[in-house]
Amino acid sequence: MFSKIKTWLVPLFTLMVVVGLGVFLTFNGPTADLDSRANNNGSVQVSAAEDEAKEMSFYKLASAGSVLFNKELAPQADEAKGLGQFQSQSNAGVTGGLLGFGDGNKTKGLTGFFNSLLSSSSASMSYDSIGAVENKAQGSNNLKTQGYIYLGASLKDLGLDSTDTDGGLGFGRYLVGIPVILVFLLSYLVTVFFTVTATILKWFNPFALFYTAATMLVPSTSGFLGGESMPGWMNSIAPLFTNLYLGMKDIGLYFTIPVSVALMLAGVLLFKKSPGGEGAWGRLKKIILRLLFIFFGIPILGSTYTMSLDMMSSYSANNPAGDLINKTFIDFKAWAQDNRLDLAGHRISYDVGEGAAKGDTINMTTAITGDVNNRTGKNMGELSTVMSTMMRYMSSEKYYASDFETYVKSKMIGDKDIGEKFKKYKDADGIRDIEDLNNDPFFGTFGGGLYFDGDQVWNTGGRFDSKDSRVTMSAIAMYNYLSTKFDKTNLVVFSNEKASSGLVREHHLSVNLVGSGFQSFFIWLDLIMSMLVLIVIGFYYAIGILINNISRMMQIVLAVPFAAVGMLSQIAKVVGYTAVMIAEVLISMLVYSVAVSVIMDFNNILTGVVRPLVDTIPVVGHIISILLIIIKVILFILVLQLRLLELEVILLKHLVTLLHK
């Protein structure tokens, strides 16, 4: 019995000793000491890094500004010390830096008097309360924040800015974005087809066949092909046409011209008039016309025709569909990041009582959108830019306050003074004691600003390129804006650290479809219809130019040798058909550009007329929206009919008649 116990007791005891020894060495041995020191050092380094990061965060500065504002508005005059240089600030681009989220864990002081906490990570402020108390802070005489709050409210109302949670599905955005991408790709093919058409017409330029002969006669006209060389495929057959033209030219110079001069002189001397009853001056004009065509006809006609093709190539580089998208979708990220919501010279009329933008501003929604996008330097005519913008729209990409903070800090690298300011502005007193507020890298705008005069929001400022750029809003004001949701009557500012999930707070969307409610739907529908109209017109005109001009090229090639002899009917044919080909290109481009302008103007009509009607009488507004789109289709049909008038035939008849006279 003892032996059996011994057989399992000894191994068990040995195992316990080994495990115990391992545990002891793990926590008390030299290796453990090294690990402990490493962990301690690591924790110290991490802690120091975290403290430094917290010390140099926009969140802390925004919290300090909010605490200062709340403290000075609270009924404790014995402790209030004023707002420093903020007291005399009518520039809301600066005072917006006081309307952030006050975090008591970051900044000591009063955080809940003026902005009412909705939760531990959000607070609300009503616009009426801001207007009522902003001038009641102790010692304040000109403090204004309304430009900041009504800018946010008006941009929300116009659809230039919108917010959503990170959990938003955004399925509707795919329904909006996919048709736009598909139609834009078709419109992009139109510009490509215009370019290809111009290239094909240059390849088959009939005057290139006579290029060598023309330059041999008048060397100074060697550039009449627009500086381009003869198409390669013509090199093998060009000598044939060169010799043919020179031979016919000799016949014209040494036979036709002398005979014409002789007949003219004989008629004048013997019969007092030329044969056929034509006067001497009429016969002389024809002789001069023959000489001018032989020496200068091909270079002049060739250079004019080539110039029209160059104009067609340059015009096709501009995709009007890109302009339509540029006025329909706003790149809010680029606008906020690079231009701090600069209004591009526009003023926004805002009705405080209604909590909505006024009619004159609504009329300019698409114009404001286009000008704002243009200020960001984005070219919506480029395929890559449109695709990138629409993908960001469909994916409901957000532009976070932290993204903005990182971008601004990237402009401050290497500036030792920045770190000192971070440390100095650690609390409300530090914010109050800012000495040169207007030129402060965090709270100043360096001469720019944002204002509200009781009726309009307007700004001064420009692009943010460095920490001392003249901008609309200060860095902290812009940071607060990106942390805020603006509604008709109040704003909700969110904590960027306390919110445990993106599902419970809202962020600003990176790209927005302008307009609100049904207005945005009709703007989108008008965009689709407009691009479809441009696609059909573009393909129709380009194909017409290509087919008609190629058919006339053959007639020009056949007529040039006989025109070189001096046959006036053939000269008229060459000049007439060349004029028609030039008119085909220029008139088509002109009508196309007029169609584009009309379509662009209809977008403004939709935003200006439909929005007020939809707000007041929804049914009437929707009916008018549909009627406007139908009118656009009718105008499109009229544009096609204008193309079918064949104006070039009329022009040709007049030219032939003129030349014969």
Order of alpha helices (4+ residues) and beta strands (2+ residues): alpha-alpha-alpha-alpha-beta-beta-alpha-alpha-beta-alpha-alpha-alpha-alpha-alpha-alpha-alpha-beta-alpha-beta-beta-alpha-alpha-alpha-beta-alpha-alpha-alpha-beta-beta-alpha-beta-beta-beta-beta-alpha-alpha-alpha-alpha-alpha
